[in-house]
């Protein structure tokens, strides 16, 4: 071991020798102890060197040796907070908990901004059963955690969206400090960012178990519950927050968001209106208010809310698109000039730009400038497609796997399984294929309630995917194939339980209009064998181009290029043809053009399939004032009109690539081409 004199000669100063010893603590505590001892030979009683020596001994498991140094050090340095903190840590290791708490309280009184003091104090109080004291200590830990350089580095990585780096930093930190609630919360955010919602929920539950008063973590918890399709639990957490801070605008806004998810629009509208009285210049709240008003059928008030948002932030592309997305709204010349002026800005953000491209495309479409309109739609799609990581081949692989696995024999072996309840009516297909019209027609029947595009089937597939593990090629389908009759029945009962919050009437049947559920017909049939399944189908060019000019808030990643759209439409037709073959008559198909040409005949056939008597109200669906939560909300509040069927033809000069990519499904429509057997 080199002497401290040699070390000082090599590094230049005593301070550098101390720093060298401190660096050794992490990986080589025995060398740190030797270095500290050498320093103390030259500078006897040096407080920092004594502290280093005690820390080294504690790191080597010698709590008694550490205490032999720290107890006299704390007495000789009554105002030095680090010495009292180290003493508290050593006393805790020696299981002298009461004395440890006293030492830590002394350290906190001397220097309140040391986050590790509060964390350890919270741990000890929690272990002692003092939940309130622990909660308060953890709250102080969170308050001062920003001073921790490791957490600061992780937070910076999160802000910069360097997720792997943030995850690595937090994982290492939590190995050393597993009860650091600030780090647990940040780690939960990492999990949520990469779509591991279940992991995020577990982390936040642990965080709140340790620190129930950690309100920021509870807000995160409510938000992740909301995103995980658990609105009842999310609402309960928001109410706990509001009980503490009833005027907090973020909590009130989150409550309104969750209320919209469960169809309580009028309550949400009242919350937004009250928020805007207090914060009249907040463009995002004006936009959310407009969304709620639109869905509840208050179109003029929605337009006014959107305009108020734009008055506060003229470049807010999402609001311009929200006006365009009303479908029945028409932009004026001043609106078009304002949007073009924003698009001409060099500093316009990408998200605002893509929304404005779609909005200008719609404005030009409405005045018949189809070529210019198409250019803007194409530009908006190009921006969005570049942001996504969608693979058409992955979708095709999923479809091939489903067609291979879900055979007649597969279903025959499971006949009689599942929950027998007939309540749900699933409407599936591609977006923009007429599903909202079908929903509006059916929900105008006295025995049927319309809800929304419910995410519960997707939630069940996510749960099955987790059960299937990482080893399988298609873990969701492998996990589903392994379930027995009781487990399939439980899935159906779970679906009904989790969607009950969406049902506001006593009607015996309700509609789930999530179009992408056509990928999950096997699951739906197995867990709810008596549910009805309706396939909404529309002319391939009309449907695909309608998707191309529609910017979706989320999902539908296939819709931003002609190649992806055609690929997806072909896969959809092939999959539905497969289920027609292996489950004959199970799915009822409604062809949009036939519904337009012979509305009453198609409505009668639809009601017959659902086992419902004919009611004339279904032909007057446009008088139904229920909330409609899709892009077609305004269109289905009007009678069916023939013009919409062929509107895509205005863009025919630019659709040749789409036409070519669609191939046989376009040539044979509405019939279906032969598909290669699986």
N, C-alpha and C positions, 0 to 999 in steps of 0.2 A: 504494500500500500504506500503510495507516495505521500510524503509529509505535506502538511498544509503550507509550509514555506515553499516547497516545490510547486504545489498547486497554485499558490499566489503568484509565484514567479511566472508560471505558465499563463495564467489568466489575467494577471495584472492587479486585481483588487480582492479584498475580502468579500465584497458583495458578489463578485463573480464566482467565488468559491462556494458561497451559500446557494447561488442559483444552480451551480453544477450539482450540488448535493440534492437540491429540490427536484431536479430533473431525474436523478437516479431513483427517487421514491417510487415512481410508477412501476418500473420493471425490475429494479434491483435494490430493494429496501436494505439488504445487508450491506451493500456498498455505500448507500446513503448514510447508514448508521456509522460506518467507519469514517466517512468524510466528515460528518458532524463531530465525531469524537476528536478527530485531528484538529478541527477548527477550535474546539473547546480547549485543547491543550495550549493553543497559542493565545486564545481570548477567553479565559475562564469566565463562566457565568453568562456568556453572550446569549440574550433571550432568544434570538432567532435560531441560533444553533441548537439551543436546548429544545426548542419546539420541533426542529427538524429531527433531532435524535429521538424524541418521544414518538413522533409520527412514524419513524422508521421501525421502532420497536412494536408499535401497535400494528403496523402493516405485517410484521412477522408473527403476529399472534401473541405478543407478550404484553397483555394489558397491564399486568402488575408493574412491569418495568416502566411502561409509559406513565402510569400513575405516579410512580416514584419520582419522576421528573416534573410532571405537570402540576401536581398539588402544590409543591413549594413555588413553582414558577407562577401559578395563578395568585398565590399570596403575595409574592414580591412584585407582581405586575397587576394590581387590582383594577386598572383602567384599560387593560389591553384585551379587547374583545376576542381576538383569535386564540389567545391562551385559554380563555374560559370555554370557548367552543371546543377546542381540542380536549380539554378536561371533561367536558360533557360527553364527548364521543367515547373517551376511554372509560368513563364511569358506566356508560351504557353497555360497552363491551364486557365490563366486569359485572354486569347485572345489578349495579347499584343505581336503580332507576330513579328513585326520588332525588338522590344527590345529582344525578345527571340532568334531570329537569331543572333543578335549581341553578346549576352551572350554565345551562343553555339560556335560561331566562336572564341571567346576569349578562351573558354575551349579547343577547338581543337588546337589553337595556342600554348597553354601552354603544352598540352599533347596529341599528335596526335594519340596515340595508344589506345584510349578509343572508342571501337566500338559503344557503345550506344549513344555517342555524335554525331557521324556521321549519325547514323540511324535517330535520332530525327531531326537533321538538314535537312536531306534529306526529311523527312516527311513534314516539314514546307515549304521548298522550293518548293516541289511538289504541296502543297496546294496553294501556291502563284502563281503557273503557271510558275515557273522558272525550266523548264524541264532539261536544261543543268546543272544548278547548283545542282539540286536534283540528277541527274545521277552521277555527280562527287562526291557528298557526299556519295551516296550509294556505289560507287566504293571504297571509303576510308573505309567505314564500312566493306565491304567484306574483304578488305586487312587486317584489324585488328581483324576480327571476331574470328580467331583462339584463341585469348586470352580469349574469353568468356568461362568460365568453363562448362557451360551447353551445349554449342555447341560442345565443345571438347569432352564431355562425349557422346553426340549423335553421333559424328563422329567416336569415338572409337567403339561404338556399331555397327555402320554400317560396319566398316572395319572387325569386328569380325563376321559379318552376324547375329547379335542379333537384328533382324528386329523389333520384338514387342517392345523391350526396346527402340530402336532408335525412333520408331514411338511415343511412349508415351512421351519421353523426348521432342521431337520436337513439338508435339501437345500442351503440356503444355506451352512451351516457346512461341509458336505463339499466344496463348491466351493472353499472357502478352505483346508480341511485334509483332503484326500482320504484320508489314511492314519490318521485319527483312529479307532482301532478301537472305542473306546467309542461314538462316534457311528454307526459302521457297524452295530454291534450294535443300537443303538436304532432305526436306520432299517430294519433287518431285522424288528424287532418291529412297526413300522408296517406293513410289507408283509404280514406274517403276519396282523395284525389285520384287514386288509381282504381277505384271501383270496388274496393274490398270493404263494403259497407258493414258486413257482419263483424269483421275485425275492428272497424272503427267503433261500432256500438259496444263491443266488449271492453275496449280500452276506455271509452267514456264512462261506462258503468263502473269500472274500477276507479276511475278518477273521482266520480261522484260518491262512491262508497267511502273513499278516503276523505273527500272534501265536499260535503253536500252543499256548502255555501259558495262553491266555485261557479258563479253564475254564468261566466263565459263558456265553461265546459257544458253546463246544462243547456245553454242556447245551442251549442254545437250538437248536443245529443238530440234535441228536439228537431233540428234541421236534418240530421241523418235519419232519424225515424221517419220524418216526412218523405225523404227521398227513397226510403226503403219500403214505402207503401204501408206504413203503420200509422195512419193519421190519428186514430184514437189516442194512442200512446203519445204521439207528438203533441197533441192538443193538451193532454194532461201535464206534460212538462212545461209547456208555455204558460199554462194557468199557474203553475208553481212559481214561475218567474214573475208573472204579473201580480201575484199576491205580495211579492216583495217590492216591486217597482211598477205600480199600475200605470204610470204615465210614460214608461220607457218606450220610445217610438219603435225601436228595433223589435222588441217583444210584441208590440201591437201589430206591427207589419207582418211578422211571422205568423201570428194567429190568423190574420186575414188570409194569408197564403194557404194555410192548412184548411181553413173553412172553405175556400174555393175548391180545394181538392175533394172535399166531401159533399160538394153541391150546395153549401149554405151561402149562396151568393148575396142575399140581402143583408145578412149579418156582416159579411166581409165589406160590402159597399158602405155600410154605416161606419165601420172602423176606418176605412180609407178616407171617407169624407171628413171624419173628425181629425185624422192625422193631417189632412191638407189644410184644415183651418189653422192649425198650429205651424205647419211647415209648407206654406203655399208655393214655395219656389223649388220644390223637390221634383225634378222631371221623372224620376223612376217611379215614385209613388203615383204621380198623375197617370203614368202608363199602366201600372197595375190596376188602378181605379178604372181606367178605360177598358181594360180586359174584362174585369168583373161586370161592368155595365153592359158591355157587348154581349157577353154570354147570357146574361139575364134578360136580354131583349131590349135594353134601353139604348137603342142605337144612337139617337141624337145626342144623348148625354155622353155616350162613349166618344163620339166625334169631338165634342167640346173638351172632354178630358185630354184626349190626344193632342188637341191644339194647344191646350195650356202647357202640356209637356214640351211641345216644340217651341213655344214662346220662351220657355226657360232655357232650352238647349236645341237650337235650330239644326244642329248636325246629328241629332239622335236618330240614326238610321232605323232602328227597330220600331220607332213610333211611326215614321213615314211608312214603313212596311205594314204596320198594324192598321193604318188607314186604308192602304191598298187591299189588305186582306179582309176587309169588310165585304168585298166583292160587289156589293150594291152601291158603294161609295164611288164618287167620281171626282178626281182632282180638277181644280181650275187651272187656268193658264198661269196664275201667280204661284200656285203650288209647284207646278212643273218647273218654272223658272227658279224657284227657291231650291228645289232638289238639285237641279243642274248646277247651281252656284255652289252648293255644298260638295258635289262630286268633283268640281274643278279645283277644290282646295288641295294643296300639296301635303297638308298635315292631317288629312282625314284618316282616322283609324280604320283598319281593315274591316272590323265588324260593322262599323257604320257604313262603310263603302259597299259591302256586299248587300246589306239590307236596302240601301238606296238604289242599287242597280235593279233589284227586283221591283222596287216601288216605281221607279221611272219606267221600267218595262210595262208594268200594269197601266200607268198613266197614258203611255203612248198606244198601248193596245186599245184602250177605251176610245181614243180619237182616230183609230184606224191606221196609224202609222206602224204597220206590222213589221216591216224590215228593221226599222230603228228599234222597235220594241224587242224583236228577237235578239238584236245585238246586245241590248242591256241584260236580257234574261241570260244569254250565253255567258256574259262577263260575270254576272253574279254567281252562276253555277260554277264557273271556272275557279273563282276565288274560294268558294266553299269546298269544292272537290279537293283542292290543294291542301285544305286543312284536315282532311279526313284520312283514315287509314283503312278504307273499305276494300275488301277483296271479293270480287264477283265469283271467283273460283272457290273461295271458302264457302260461299252460300250454295253453290252448285254441289259441293262435296257434302254439305249437310243434307241437301235434298236427296242426293243419291243414297246416302246412308239411311234416311227415313224410308225411302222406297224399298230398300233391301230388307230392312228389319221389320217393318209393319206390314206383314202379310195377312192373308185370310186366316192362315193357321195360327198366327200370333194372336189375332183377335179372338178366334174360336176358342183357344186355350184359356182365355180370360173372360169368357162370356158369363154374365151374371155378377161380375165384380163391380165395384164402384158404388157411389152414393146414388140411390134411385130418385132423388129429388128432381122434378122436371123444371124447376124455376128458371134457369138461365136460358136465354136465347142469344147465341153468339153470332155476330155478323163479322165475317172475315173477308179477306181479299186484299187488293191493293188500295192504298189511299186514293182519293179522287175518283172512285169507281161507282159512286152512288150509294155508299153505305149509310151516310147521314140521312139521305132521303128515305131509305128503307127503315131506318131507326125512327124517323119522324112519323112515317106511316103506321108502324106497329105501335109506337107509344101513344098514338091517338086512339088506340083501342082501350076500352074500359078495363081490360084485364092485364094490361102490359104497362110497365113503367120503363121509361128511358133513363139511363144513367149517364155514362160517359165511356171513353176508351179506358177500361179498367186495367191496371197493370198487374193484377193478381196472378194471372196465368204465368206471366214472366217471372214473378216472384217465386212461384212454385218451381219453375224450371231452374232458377238460380239455386234454390235449396237442393234440388236433386243433383245439380252439377257438383255442389259441394260434397254431397254424399257419395257421388261417384268417384271422387278423388282425381288426382292428376295423372294417373297411369293410363286410363282408358282413352281411346280415340275420340269417342263422343260420350263423355261421362254422364250427361243428363239422360240420354236414351238408355244407357247401360243400367243406370240406377233404377229407371222406371221399369225396365224389363225384369228386374229382380224382385219387384214388389208383389206381395200376395194380395188376395181379395180384400182383406181387412185394411191393409195399408192404402190400397187404391180408394177404398171407401173413405178413409181418413183424409185423403187428399181432397176429395170432393166436398167433404164436410168443412175442411179448412177453407176451401174456396168460398163456400156459402157464408161462413162465419166472417171472413175478412172483407167480404163485399156488402155485408148487411148494413154497414154505416152509410152506404150510398143509396139505400132504399128509403124513400120518404113517404110512400103510400102503402096501402094494404093490397095493392094489386098482386096477384099470385105469381106473375111472371115479370122478369126484368131483362134488360138488354145489356150485353157487354159488347161494345162496338170496336174493340181493338183489332184493326185490320190484320196486323202481322200474326195474329193467332192462327192463321192458316198453316203456319209452320208447326203448330202444336195440336193438330186435330187428333192425332193418336192419343195424346195425353187427355184431351177433353173427353174423347169417347170413353176412355178407360175409367176416368174418375167420375164422370157424370154421364152415364150411358143414355139417360133420358132427356138430356139437354138438346135443344134444337141448334142446328148449325146452318147458317145461311151464307152462301158465297155471292158477294156482289161483284159482278163482272161488267166491264165496259170495253168498248172498241180499243184495241191495243194502241193505236196512234193517239186517240183522244185521251186515253188514260195516262199513257206515258208522257205526252206533252203537257198535260195538266199537272202532273207531278214535277216536270222540269221547270215550269214557271211558278211553282209553289216553293217558297222557302219554309221549311219546317223548323219549329223551335228546337226540336231534338229528334234523334232517331232518323229513320228513313235515309240512311247514308247512301243507298243505292240510287237516289233520285237526282244526282247532280251531274250525270253524263248520259248521253244517249246510249252508249255501249253498256253501261251498268244497268240502265233502265230496261233495255231490251233483254239482257241476260236474266234479270230478276223476273220480268214478266214471263219469259219462257219457262223458268224454273217453277214459278207459281202455277202455270197451266199444267205442267207435267205432274206436279205434286197433287193437284186437285183431281187430275185424271186418274192418278194412282188410287186415291181414296174412293173415287167413284167405282173403281173396279173391285177393291177389296172390301168396301162397306157399301154395297149398292143401296141407293136411296137414302143413305144417312145424311147427305148434304143436299140442301135445296138451293138451286142456282137462280139468281135473278139477273137477267141481262138488262142493263140500263136502257138500251135502245128500245127493247120490248116494253119496258115499264112506261116509257114515254109514249109509245105508239098505242098501247092498249092498257091504260092504267088500271081500269077496273078489273079487267081479266087477270092481270098479273097480281093485283092486290088480293083477289079472291083465291088464287092459287097459293099465294104466300100464307094467307090465313088458314087455308085448309091444311097445309103442311104443319103449321103450328098448332093445329087442333083447336082453332078459335072460330067462333061464329062470325059471319060477316057483320061489320058495323059501318054505316055510311060515314061516320066521323073519320074513318081511315082514308077516305077520298078527299076529305077537307083538312088534311094534315097541316096545311099552311096556317090554319087558325089556332093550332096548338101553341100555347104561350110558354111552354116549358123551356128551361135553359138548354142551350145547345152549345156544346163545348168543342166544336171543330171549325175548320176554315169555312165550311159550308153553312154556318149558322144563319146567315142572312138569306142565302138562296132558298133554304127549305122553309122559310117563312113566306114564300110566294108559291103560287100554283106552278105545276110543271110547265116548262116552256120548251118548244121544239128547237129553238135557236141554239141552245147549249149543246145539242148532240153533235152538230157539225162545225162548231166554232173553230176547232183545230185546223180546219181546211184553210183558214186565212194564212196559216204558217206553212202550208204544204211545200212551198218552194225551198224551204230550209230543212225539211224533215227526211230527205232521202237517206241519210246515214241511219236514222232510226228505223225507217221502213226496211232497209236492207238487213239490219241486225235482227229485226223481229222475225223475219223469214216466214216459216210455215204457220206460226200461230196467228200472223196477220192474214195470210192468204186464205186460211181455212175458217177464220172467225165468222160467226160465233161457234162453229163446229171446232173440234179439237183434232190436231194431227196425231198420227201414230207416234208413240214414244218407244224408244228402245226398252225392252223388258230388262228388269233388274235381276 
